């Protein structure tokens, strides 16, 4: 039986060689790679200013604090109803209120609903390109500017991707990139890297000083080992379970309390990003090809949707929309028996209300399928046919 595993990163020998250099040179937390990565980002994203941090939500927290100092009377931050829950928790940790805005079938902000929400004079809007499906940022940027609302171009999943003639992340007041698993550039998990792009010159001095004051990220060896074991090598090693915890204790690698601290990117993670960056165009092109394979394969499956697809579009994940009434758990179990790994999308991090109903309905039907660069046209056909058979076999159609 052919196995089709999820892909969380596309690493080559260059990434492993970079890891070896950091370990052998004693430069895990500190070294030259952070400054070199910042220079590379600065060149590619000019005239925006780029600061390499440990998390994208570290960048978001710094930006929100700067916004709040300029609009102290405002507390609401608009976000799409379908969004990574860590964004909402970061907003709450900043003492602000996340307010959901309805999304369309592509999981992105509904522009009509957004324009109504902007009339309430919120502090800011966080606008993510969900699973790399791009928003019409020029329109949103103009709407936010007219309303006097700060705009965060959340390009966490689309490093190096252009839309409307500009790199995503360079719209609005600030932009975000992430290097965590399943993104365009992947350096690891939990604090492996994020970028703050400062697009508004008036914010740069303050945010540059805030970034410079942060320490380098701790606990990176433990996170690297977990990433390699449970994400890159899991098909060979199996999930680590408690074996990893015992190994980390034996090696003395477990940090006392790494937590989700605010920090600059570590030398280790910055080096991995630098090693991967030259292949960025190839990574994006491969994912575009895989998305096109799935779109073609789904022509045989009328009941299964692919709401984020467009010709030539890069997608960080292939998220398929199953028929209404489908039992996602049973469907995943059936596919697992056939060697096909799947994943769910994000849970909607808000109580049910008018703005969230469509997002909740979509989330209950979304299924992520293997979309790594090695998925061929035949693989995508096999996966979609098996998905169709599983829906039928388990009587999952409404």
VOTORSE-142279 format. One record per residue (C-alpha): residue number from 0; x, y, z. Coordinates in Angstrom, 3 decimals. Layout:
REM VOTORSE-142279
<node NUM, <X, Y, Z>>,
...
This chain:
REM VOTORSE-142279
<node 0, <0.000, 0.000, 0.000>>,
<node 1, <1.365, 3.403, -0.987>>,
<node 2, <1.558, 5.816, 1.920>>,
<node 3, <0.827, 9.507, 1.451>>,
<node 4, <2.138, 11.507, 4.398>>,
<node 5, <1.613, 15.137, 5.270>>,
<node 6, <4.578, 17.379, 4.557>>,
<node 7, <5.571, 20.007, 7.111>>,
<node 8, <8.819, 21.194, 5.508>>,
<node 9, <10.861, 20.795, 2.333>>,
<node 10, <14.412, 20.437, 3.655>>,
<node 11, <17.468, 19.652, 1.564>>,
<node 12, <21.048, 18.938, 2.572>>,
<node 13, <21.674, 22.671, 2.901>>,
<node 14, <19.465, 22.962, 5.979>>,
<node 15, <21.167, 20.047, 7.718>>,
<node 16, <24.600, 21.444, 6.900>>,
<node 17, <23.551, 24.749, 8.413>>,
<node 18, <22.445, 22.951, 11.590>>,
<node 19, <25.809, 21.171, 11.753>>,
<node 20, <27.698, 24.457, 11.421>>,
<node 21, <25.707, 26.017, 14.254>>,
<node 22, <26.232, 23.020, 16.532>>,
<node 23, <29.912, 22.509, 15.784>>,
<node 24, <30.651, 26.219, 15.975>>,
<node 25, <28.875, 26.654, 19.273>>,
<node 26, <26.498, 29.222, 17.787>>,
<node 27, <23.024, 28.024, 18.696>>,
<node 28, <21.597, 31.136, 20.325>>,
<node 29, <23.994, 33.794, 19.076>>,
<node 30, <26.106, 34.211, 15.956>>,
<node 31, <26.265, 35.944, 12.613>>,
<node 32, <23.277, 34.295, 10.932>>,
<node 33, <20.678, 36.587, 12.510>>,
<node 34, <22.302, 39.695, 11.094>>,
<node 35, <22.812, 38.003, 7.726>>,
<node 36, <19.153, 36.975, 7.584>>,
<node 37, <18.054, 40.503, 8.471>>,
<node 38, <20.189, 41.833, 5.617>>,
<node 39, <18.691, 39.313, 3.189>>,
<node 40, <15.170, 40.215, 4.276>>,
<node 41, <15.963, 43.903, 4.126>>,
<node 42, <17.145, 43.526, 0.534>>,
<node 43, <14.147, 41.511, -0.626>>,
<node 44, <11.490, 43.520, 1.218>>,
<node 45, <12.877, 47.053, 0.763>>,
<node 46, <11.834, 49.749, 1.479>>,
<node 47, <10.150, 48.003, 4.430>>,
<node 48, <12.387, 47.447, 7.437>>,
<node 49, <12.777, 43.796, 8.509>>,
<node 50, <13.437, 42.421, 12.012>>,
<node 51, <13.946, 38.679, 12.580>>,
<node 52, <12.283, 37.457, 15.787>>,
<node 53, <11.398, 34.103, 17.317>>,
<node 54, <7.653, 34.128, 16.585>>,
<node 55, <5.351, 35.965, 14.233>>,
<node 56, <3.169, 36.656, 17.261>>,
<node 57, <6.134, 38.316, 18.981>>,
<node 58, <6.127, 40.690, 16.017>>,
<node 59, <2.353, 41.133, 16.314>>,
<node 60, <2.546, 41.929, 20.035>>,
<node 61, <5.223, 44.580, 19.484>>,
<node 62, <3.193, 46.165, 16.681>>,
<node 63, <-0.053, 46.198, 18.675>>,
<node 64, <1.706, 47.864, 21.598>>,
<node 65, <2.987, 50.589, 19.264>>,
<node 66, <-0.497, 51.078, 17.806>>,
<node 67, <-2.061, 51.305, 21.259>>,
<node 68, <0.364, 54.014, 22.322>>,
<node 69, <-0.813, 56.084, 19.371>>,
<node 70, <-4.552, 55.359, 19.816>>,
<node 71, <-4.903, 54.773, 23.590>>,
<node 72, <-8.684, 55.169, 23.496>>,
<node 73, <-9.143, 52.189, 21.133>>,
<node 74, <-9.136, 48.534, 22.228>>,
<node 75, <-10.661, 46.487, 19.396>>,
<node 76, <-8.622, 44.558, 16.849>>,
<node 77, <-10.507, 43.151, 13.869>>,
<node 78, <-9.653, 39.638, 12.680>>,
<node 79, <-11.351, 37.199, 10.306>>,
<node 80, <-13.682, 34.751, 12.031>>,
<node 81, <-11.558, 31.926, 10.614>>,
<node 82, <-8.024, 32.453, 11.907>>,
<node 83, <-5.187, 30.720, 13.739>>,
<node 84, <-6.177, 30.813, 17.441>>,
<node 85, <-2.688, 32.036, 18.440>>,
<node 86, <-3.474, 35.381, 16.823>>,
<node 87, <-6.513, 35.815, 19.045>>,
<node 88, <-4.607, 34.769, 22.171>>,
<node 89, <-1.808, 37.230, 21.320>>,
<node 90, <-4.324, 40.060, 20.995>>,
<node 91, <-5.844, 39.141, 24.358>>,
<node 92, <-2.404, 38.993, 25.973>>,
<node 93, <-1.880, 42.584, 24.830>>,
<node 94, <-4.973, 43.640, 26.768>>,
<node 95, <-7.013, 44.129, 23.593>>,
<node 96, <-10.227, 42.615, 22.283>>,
<node 97, <-10.297, 40.513, 19.109>>,
<node 98, <-13.504, 41.080, 17.142>>,
<node 99, <-14.384, 38.564, 14.422>>,
<node 100, <-15.352, 39.651, 10.923>>,
<node 101, <-17.251, 37.297, 8.616>>,
<node 102, <-15.321, 35.353, 5.975>>,
<node 103, <-16.198, 34.212, 2.471>>,
<node 104, <-16.019, 30.730, 0.983>>,
<node 105, <-12.251, 31.130, 0.441>>,
<node 106, <-11.782, 31.526, 4.245>>,
<node 107, <-10.619, 35.124, 3.824>>,
<node 108, <-12.215, 38.336, 5.042>>,
<node 109, <-15.535, 39.286, 3.486>>,
<node 110, <-14.890, 42.820, 2.237>>,
<node 111, <-18.451, 44.070, 2.730>>,
<node 112, <-18.467, 42.859, 6.340>>,
<node 113, <-15.020, 44.356, 6.869>>,
<node 114, <-16.082, 47.796, 5.651>>,
<node 115, <-18.993, 47.773, 8.087>>,
<node 116, <-16.665, 46.822, 10.953>>,
<node 117, <-14.198, 49.583, 10.051>>,
<node 118, <-16.940, 52.145, 10.631>>,
<node 119, <-16.767, 51.342, 14.376>>,
<node 120, <-13.251, 52.866, 14.610>>,
<node 121, <-11.262, 49.842, 15.849>>,
<node 122, <-7.591, 50.112, 16.705>>,
<node 123, <-6.311, 47.756, 14.022>>,
<node 124, <-7.057, 45.010, 11.520>>,
<node 125, <-5.038, 41.789, 11.282>>,
<node 126, <-5.485, 40.550, 7.715>>,
<node 127, <-4.078, 37.028, 7.119>>,
<node 128, <-3.856, 35.339, 3.738>>,
<node 129, <-5.438, 32.107, 4.892>>,
<node 130, <-3.375, 29.088, 3.873>>,
<node 131, <-1.687, 31.521, 1.419>>,
<node 132, <-4.893, 32.431, -0.448>>,
<node 133, <-4.209, 36.142, -1.066>>,
<node 134, <-6.457, 38.984, 0.019>>,
<node 135, <-7.022, 42.040, -2.202>>,
<node 136, <-4.630, 44.036, -0.061>>,
<node 137, <-4.605, 47.237, -2.121>>,
<node 138, <-8.345, 47.657, -1.468>>,
<node 139, <-8.049, 46.760, 2.211>>,
<node 140, <-5.092, 49.100, 2.640>>,
<node 141, <-7.092, 51.981, 1.152>>,
<node 142, <-10.116, 51.190, 3.338>>,
<node 143, <-8.021, 51.082, 6.522>>,
<node 144, <-6.220, 54.298, 5.659>>,
<node 145, <-9.529, 56.073, 5.048>>,
<node 146, <-10.892, 54.805, 8.381>>,
<node 147, <-7.753, 55.699, 10.359>>,
<node 148, <-7.229, 52.049, 11.337>>,
<node 149, <-3.811, 50.390, 11.604>>,
<node 150, <-3.326, 47.450, 9.215>>,
<node 151, <-1.268, 44.316, 9.868>>,
<node 152, <-0.512, 42.441, 6.635>>,
<node 153, <-0.327, 38.922, 8.087>>,
<node 154, <1.783, 37.138, 5.476>>,
<node 155, <2.852, 34.403, 7.903>>,
<node 156, <2.250, 31.649, 5.337>>,
<node 157, <3.456, 33.437, 2.203>>,
<node 158, <7.093, 34.495, 2.555>>,
<node 159, <8.384, 35.693, -0.802>>,
<node 160, <4.992, 35.577, -2.569>>,
<node 161, <3.747, 38.531, -4.596>>,
<node 162, <0.186, 39.716, -5.212>>,
<node 163, <-1.034, 42.822, -6.980>>,
<node 164, <2.583, 43.527, -7.931>>,
<node 165, <3.899, 43.644, -4.342>>,
<node 166, <5.317, 41.189, -1.864>>,
<node 167, <2.673, 40.143, 0.625>>,
<node 168, <3.641, 41.531, 4.004>>,
<node 169, <4.506, 44.978, 2.620>>,
<node 170, <0.954, 46.371, 2.670>>,
<node 171, <-0.377, 48.416, 5.563>>,
<node 172, <1.583, 49.622, 8.578>>,
<node 173, <3.388, 46.389, 9.426>>,
<node 174, <3.676, 42.888, 8.010>>,
<node 175, <4.330, 39.471, 9.542>>,
<node 176, <6.164, 36.381, 8.290>>,
<node 177, <6.509, 33.017, 10.014>>,
<node 178, <9.030, 30.201, 9.621>>,
<node 179, <7.096, 27.566, 11.583>>,
<node 180, <6.034, 24.227, 10.106>>,
<node 181, <3.772, 24.194, 7.041>>,
<node 182, <4.798, 27.699, 5.976>>,
<node 183, <6.747, 28.687, 2.853>>,
<node 184, <10.101, 28.871, 4.637>>,
<node 185, <10.272, 26.345, 7.488>>,
<node 186, <12.939, 26.319, 10.176>>,
<node 187, <11.166, 24.294, 12.881>>,
<node 188, <8.483, 24.624, 15.535>>,
<node 189, <7.677, 26.791, 18.553>>,
<node 190, <9.793, 29.896, 18.308>>,
<node 191, <11.767, 28.872, 15.226>>,
<node 192, <11.352, 32.245, 13.580>>,
<node 193, <9.127, 35.123, 12.563>>,
<node 194, <9.651, 38.490, 10.956>>,
<node 195, <8.319, 41.950, 11.685>>,
<node 196, <8.150, 44.073, 8.542>>,
<node 197, <7.756, 47.760, 9.371>>,
<node 198, <6.128, 49.406, 6.365>>,
<node 199, <5.210, 52.757, 7.966>>,
<node 200, <8.420, 54.808, 8.495>>,
<node 201, <6.864, 56.649, 11.452>>,
<node 202, <6.823, 53.384, 13.422>>,
<node 203, <10.346, 52.239, 12.640>>,
<node 204, <12.450, 53.903, 15.334>>,
<node 205, <10.187, 52.677, 18.117>>,
<node 206, <9.869, 49.125, 16.790>>,
<node 207, <13.548, 48.861, 15.913>>,
<node 208, <14.440, 49.733, 19.493>>,
<node 209, <11.905, 47.221, 20.859>>,
<node 210, <13.325, 44.439, 18.690>>,
<node 211, <16.937, 45.277, 19.552>>,
<node 212, <16.138, 45.073, 23.272>>,
<node 213, <14.998, 41.438, 23.035>>,
<node 214, <17.294, 38.528, 23.972>>,
<node 215, <18.104, 35.710, 21.506>>,
<node 216, <15.623, 32.845, 21.579>>,
<node 217, <16.224, 30.082, 24.181>>,
<node 218, <15.595, 26.344, 24.063>>,
<node 219, <16.338, 25.846, 20.390>>,
<node 220, <18.179, 22.504, 20.519>>,
<node 221, <15.226, 20.805, 22.208>>,
<node 222, <12.794, 22.303, 19.694>>,
<node 223, <15.027, 21.279, 16.763>>,
<node 224, <15.193, 17.684, 17.945>>,
<node 225, <11.422, 17.547, 18.416>>,
<node 226, <10.837, 19.036, 14.965>>,
<node 227, <13.151, 16.571, 13.240>>,
<node 228, <11.835, 13.545, 15.146>>,
<node 229, <8.111, 14.264, 15.002>>,
<node 230, <7.798, 16.164, 11.702>>,
<node 231, <10.713, 15.567, 9.313>>,
<node 232, <11.620, 11.978, 10.194>>,
<node 233, <8.373, 10.685, 11.679>>,
<node 234, <7.763, 8.211, 8.831>>,
<node 235, <10.991, 6.463, 9.843>>,
<node 236, <11.173, 7.158, 13.568>>,
<node 237, <7.529, 7.163, 14.595>>,
<node 238, <6.161, 9.711, 17.052>>,
<node 239, <8.514, 10.291, 19.951>>,
<node 240, <6.006, 10.015, 22.777>>,
<node 241, <7.800, 10.232, 26.119>>,
<node 242, <11.065, 8.957, 24.594>>,
<node 243, <11.979, 12.500, 23.554>>,
<node 244, <11.403, 13.896, 27.034>>,
<node 245, <13.720, 11.267, 28.531>>,
<node 246, <16.362, 11.961, 25.883>>,
<node 247, <16.215, 15.715, 26.436>>,
<node 248, <16.567, 15.213, 30.178>>,
<node 249, <19.544, 12.894, 29.659>>,
<node 250, <21.245, 15.420, 27.373>>,
<node 251, <20.443, 18.342, 29.645>>,
<node 252, <18.705, 20.164, 26.810>>,
<node 253, <15.408, 20.907, 28.481>>,
<node 254, <15.269, 24.646, 29.246>>,
<node 255, <14.114, 25.646, 32.721>>,
<node 256, <11.226, 27.690, 31.291>>,
<node 257, <11.556, 28.571, 27.619>>,
<node 258, <7.836, 29.272, 27.312>>,
<node 259, <6.636, 31.586, 24.585>>,
<node 260, <9.008, 34.389, 25.456>>,
<node 261, <9.511, 37.399, 23.230>>,
<node 262, <12.958, 37.113, 21.662>>,
<node 263, <15.048, 37.634, 18.565>>,
<node 264, <15.546, 34.689, 16.225>>,
<node 265, <18.316, 32.314, 17.277>>,
<node 266, <21.475, 31.882, 15.240>>,
<node 267, <20.489, 28.248, 14.615>>,
<node 268, <17.083, 29.094, 13.156>>,
<node 269, <18.345, 32.084, 11.182>>,
<node 270, <20.967, 29.868, 9.563>>,
<node 271, <18.325, 27.344, 8.498>>,
<node 272, <16.221, 30.130, 6.959>>,
<node 273, <19.246, 31.451, 5.062>>,
<node 274, <20.024, 27.963, 3.759>>,
<node 275, <16.456, 27.533, 2.531>>,
<node 276, <15.929, 30.988, 1.041>>,
<node 277, <17.727, 30.309, -2.313>>,
<node 278, <15.157, 27.558, -3.010>>,
<node 279, <12.179, 29.797, -2.257>>,
<node 280, <11.062, 30.153, -5.868>>,
<node 281, <11.320, 26.399, -6.417>>,
<node 282, <9.344, 25.678, -3.235>>,
<node 283, <6.561, 28.037, -4.318>>,
<node 284, <6.517, 26.626, -7.869>>,
<node 285, <6.266, 23.046, -6.598>>,
<node 286, <3.276, 23.890, -4.391>>,
<node 287, <1.552, 25.617, -7.283>>,
<node 288, <1.970, 22.456, -9.325>>,
<node 289, <0.563, 20.283, -6.536>>,
<node 290, <-2.494, 22.544, -6.192>>,
<node 291, <-3.078, 22.257, -9.950>>,
<node 292, <-2.814, 18.444, -9.686>>,
<node 293, <-5.537, 18.391, -7.045>>,
<node 294, <-7.761, 20.741, -9.003>>,
<node 295, <-7.549, 18.450, -12.035>>,
<node 296, <-8.142, 15.324, -9.938>>,
<node 297, <-11.243, 16.826, -8.321>>,
<node 298, <-12.976, 17.121, -11.670>>,
<node 299, <-13.937, 13.495, -11.047>>,
<node 300, <-15.375, 14.312, -7.594>>,
<node 301, <-18.348, 16.641, -7.924>>,
<node 302, <-19.170, 16.619, -4.207>>,
<node 303, <-15.713, 17.733, -2.996>>,
<node 304, <-14.759, 21.413, -3.206>>,
<node 305, <-11.404, 23.189, -3.379>>,
<node 306, <-12.492, 26.706, -2.419>>,
<node 307, <-9.067, 28.378, -2.334>>,
<node 308, <-7.765, 27.237, -5.702>>,
<node 309, <-7.055, 29.591, -8.581>>,
<node 310, <-4.779, 28.878, -11.565>>,
<node 311, <-1.177, 29.713, -10.722>>,
<node 312, <-1.882, 30.322, -7.035>>,
<node 313, <0.536, 29.155, -4.353>>,
<node 314, <-1.179, 27.463, -1.408>>,
<node 315, <0.570, 26.485, 1.810>>,
<node 316, <-1.957, 23.670, 2.351>>,
<node 317, <-4.522, 21.935, 0.189>>,
<node 318, <-7.739, 22.213, 2.183>>,
<node 319, <-10.689, 20.401, 0.620>>,
<node 320, <-14.336, 21.105, 1.441>>,
<node 321, <-16.370, 17.955, 2.048>>,
<node 322, <-20.131, 17.718, 1.519>>,
<node 323, <-22.442, 19.054, 4.201>>,
<node 324, <-23.067, 16.478, 6.900>>,
<node 325, <-19.745, 14.698, 6.403>>,
<node 326, <-18.251, 13.012, 9.443>>,
<node 327, <-14.685, 14.298, 9.448>>,
<node 328, <-13.493, 11.873, 12.135>>,
<node 329, <-14.814, 8.819, 10.299>>,
<node 330, <-13.474, 10.113, 7.010>>,
<node 331, <-9.989, 10.617, 8.459>>,
<node 332, <-10.067, 7.148, 10.021>>,
<node 333, <-11.014, 5.582, 6.698>>,
<node 334, <-8.242, 7.396, 4.853>>,
<node 335, <-5.721, 6.487, 7.552>>,
<node 336, <-6.492, 2.815, 6.927>>,
<node 337, <-5.483, 3.417, 3.314>>,
<node 338, <-2.207, 5.070, 4.293>>,
<node 339, <-3.358, 8.654, 3.682>>,
<node 340, <-2.624, 11.198, 6.389>>,
<node 341, <-4.929, 14.179, 6.783>>,
<node 342, <-5.309, 17.177, 9.061>>,
<node 343, <-8.074, 19.454, 10.227>>,
<node 344, <-8.123, 23.188, 9.744>>,
<node 345, <-8.208, 25.727, 12.558>>,
<node 346, <-10.973, 25.683, 15.110>>,
<node 347, <-12.947, 28.916, 15.162>>,
<node 348, <-11.708, 30.692, 18.332>>,
<node 349, <-14.935, 32.582, 19.027>>,
<node 350, <-18.339, 31.801, 20.447>>,
<node 351, <-21.050, 31.380, 17.847>>,
<node 352, <-22.437, 34.689, 16.624>>,
<node 353, <-23.556, 36.178, 13.335>>,
<node 354, <-19.994, 36.981, 12.247>>,
<node 355, <-18.756, 33.434, 12.890>>,
<node 356, <-21.537, 31.191, 11.590>>,
<node 357, <-20.206, 30.791, 8.072>>,
<node 358, <-16.665, 30.211, 9.358>>,
<node 359, <-17.906, 27.519, 11.748>>,
<node 360, <-19.888, 25.834, 8.984>>,
<node 361, <-16.815, 25.755, 6.735>>,
<node 362, <-14.475, 24.588, 9.517>>,
<node 363, <-16.738, 21.571, 10.152>>,
<node 364, <-16.178, 20.428, 6.544>>,
<node 365, <-12.512, 21.256, 5.873>>,
<node 366, <-9.961, 18.493, 5.431>>,
<node 367, <-6.278, 19.004, 4.712>>,
<node 368, <-4.665, 16.397, 2.454>>,
<node 369, <-0.994, 15.655, 1.648>>,
<node 370, <0.393, 18.501, -0.468>>,
<node 371, <4.153, 18.215, -0.232>>,
<node 372, <6.309, 18.856, -3.293>>,
<node 373, <6.536, 15.167, -4.174>>,
<node 374, <2.786, 14.691, -4.665>>,
<node 375, <2.400, 13.802, -8.328>>,
<node 376, <-0.637, 14.068, -10.591>>,
<node 377, <-1.226, 10.343, -10.080>>,
<node 378, <-0.880, 10.693, -6.305>>,
<node 379, <-3.488, 13.437, -6.225>>,
<node 380, <-5.866, 11.347, -8.332>>,
<node 381, <-5.386, 8.358, -6.037>>,
<node 382, <-5.970, 10.463, -2.920>>,
<node 383, <-9.099, 12.132, -4.321>>,
<node 384, <-10.533, 8.835, -5.554>>,
<node 385, <-9.941, 7.225, -2.180>>,
<node 386, <-11.518, 10.217, -0.476>>,
<node 387, <-14.573, 9.845, -2.707>>,
<node 388, <-14.791, 6.120, -1.934>>,
<node 389, <-14.395, 6.778, 1.785>>,
<node 390, <-17.193, 9.314, 1.771>>,
<node 391, <-19.417, 6.734, 0.109>>,
<node 392, <-18.289, 3.723, 2.162>>,
<node 393, <-18.837, 5.432, 5.477>>,
<node 394, <-22.152, 6.923, 4.327>>,
<node 395, <-20.745, 10.363, 5.052>>,
<node 396, <-22.780, 12.329, 2.535>>,
<node 397, <-25.756, 14.184, 3.916>>,
